[in-house]
Each structure stands twice: as structure tokens, then as C-alpha cells.
Amino acid sequence: MFLRTLSLAGEKIRGLIQRHPDFYPMYTRQGKWKHQGEAWTHWCDGFLPGMMWILHQRTPFGSEENRWWREQAIRYSKPLEPRKLDRNVHDLGFIFISTYYRWHQLTQDPTLKAVLVEAGKTMALRFKEKGAYLRSFVSDDSLFIDIMMNVGIIFYAARETGDARLMDVAMRHTLTSRRVLVRGDGSTAHEGLFDLKTGEFLRQSTHQGYRGDSCWSRGLAWALYGFGTCYHYTRDPRFLQTAQACADFFILHTPADGVAPWDYDAPEESRKQVDTSASAIAASGLLRLARLTPDPVKGAYYEAVARHVLTSLCAKYAAFDDPEWEGILKGGVYHIHKGLGVNESVMWGEHFFVEALDTALGPVGQ
Ligand code: GLY
């Protein structure tokens, strides 16, 4: 099932490249990638080439298909390089870990590492000393849970350069996010707001969730995955504990098929709208957490849950019998309040679905 879905992904991405070459879409409208819909923020360009790198590694080494995916991956990754200096978004981890990190893993080319380090340094410039957090793209007083997926590039840059200041920024941001965005039951808030004069944390809020005190499912999935990444870089047990708390909330509150509602606290009728992208991110995060968790029983449990979630996504939401649908995974949500990408394919959902399928399948050749 996982292999069949990965080959569906390959077909859909090939179709996208042929139909709209060099286009980096964000979400579909009625299943079509190209439309005039608003973007809100410019954060997704790494996800399409990220999948190309995965597909490159999945195909037999030296085959024509293998070379073709590599050419496409390079072609779509290279134009992103100037974004290493982009100070307008908090998403440089999304953009570069999905692309240049994978590219560097394959080649060990130091010029690729230099791009990653530069992107990490740029991310660190978002740090607000008062409050101790990396500011979101919306304003200086705003911290987003999504940034937990991007602070990893600062940990990476700190490790590769030995720069203690970068390590300090990444640690303090992660601890602040843990303190103000993750609740005692493992649920998460989307946004935290601070007093800029004093650095005092004021309240939880949201943009894409139901409300400030609710648990927006994609935010929860970003936290589950992101705190796991921070544990990977630091081995700080507080980050493992937080990733596990978020994982346990996901497992306890998601319906039995493993497909999350768009927000766990939205009214019942509204909760019928799932966000498959949240479940795809959670599945990939759970597979990583399974490998990071020292307790083998707990690790096996996370692995089993992740496989169950993926099986449901493949069976119920992969666009197998819909050749007109240009995406891979149906049922994603971008921004419900703005009416953007609701019940559609979304590029991050595609990316983390493909990443999770790839991880679940294990190393090529096994
Ligand atoms: N802004 C990132 C997200 O939609 O999850």
C-alpha cells in the first residue's frame, strides 16, 4: 500500500512538472494547483523539490528515472538559494531542510552546507531578547508554534559552526515555546503574544485555529515533530518529554482512523472537516519520535500508530481513482477563516505524507 501510494505521488508530481514547469504551488482549488488564490505568506517553496529528492533516492541508483528526479530536484532547489537571506518569513527551516539539507546529505558538498548555515543565521536574526523567542512573520510581539519546525535549522547551524550564540537562541526559543504554547495536557496554542516593552507573555491566540484556547491540529503536529527535532540536536530530555506529550495528545484525541479534525475544539459540525496534512505531519513526526525514544516499547507504539495513520490516509484520502485531481492527498486545510485551501491538497501535506511513506518503507533495497 505504501509503495503504491509513493508511486502515485511520483505520477502526480511528474504531471505537475509537465503541466506547469517551474511553478511552486501551495494549495489546490477543486484539485487544480494553478489558480489565482491568495498565499497569505510565502513559506512552501521547499516542499515540492523536497519530494523530488525523496523520489530520487527511492529509484534504482544510476537508472534513467533516478537521474531524472535528481535533475528536477536540483532544478527546483537552486532558485531557492537567495531565500537564505529572507527576513520576511519564519519558514527558512521548511524551505532549506526539505531541499539543501537532503541535497547536502547526498553529496557532502560544503557549498550546500554554507547555504544551510546562512539560512540558520538569518533565522536567528528574528530573536527577540525580551521574551526570548523568534518572532513570527506577522509582528514583533508574535510567536507561532509553526516556528518549532524552523528552529531546527538554527540548531543545525550552531552544531556545524560551533557558534554558542546560535545555540543559545535556539535553546531559549524552544524553551519559551514549550512554556507558553504547550499546555499541561500536551495540546498547543497557535500563537503567543508578548509585551514588547517588558517581554512579559500576555496570552495565547490564533490565526488558523478555531480560537486562542483551542488546539489547532496542524499546530499540534508541528510541535510533535519540531520538539522531536530539538531533542535530536540537543538530547535535552525536556524536549523529548514535550514531543511525547504532544504525541500522546494526538493519539488520545484523534478519531480512531487517525485522521485529525482541523481543530480539536471546533464545534462538532465544523470538526467534521478533517485536516489530512496534520495527520501526515504527525505520522512523519511519530516515525521520527519512534526512532528517538529510548524506551523501545513506547517507540514501537509510536511506530504502530504512525503506520495506522498512514494506512488510513492511503486508503481514504490518496487520489488513486481521480486522475483529474492534481494532488496526492485530499482533505487538507490551509486557512479555514480566509477560505483558502479548505478540503484540498496542500503542498506541506503532500511533502510530509511522502516523507512518512518513505520512512515507513525503510531504506531502499531492504
Ligand atoms: N503557516 C503554516 C501553516 O499553515 O501551517
Boltz pocket constraint, residues with backbone or C-beta under 6 A from the ligand:
constraints:
  - pocket:
      binder: B
      contacts: [[A, 43], [A, 146], [A, 208], [A, 218], [A, 334]]
      max_distance: 6.0
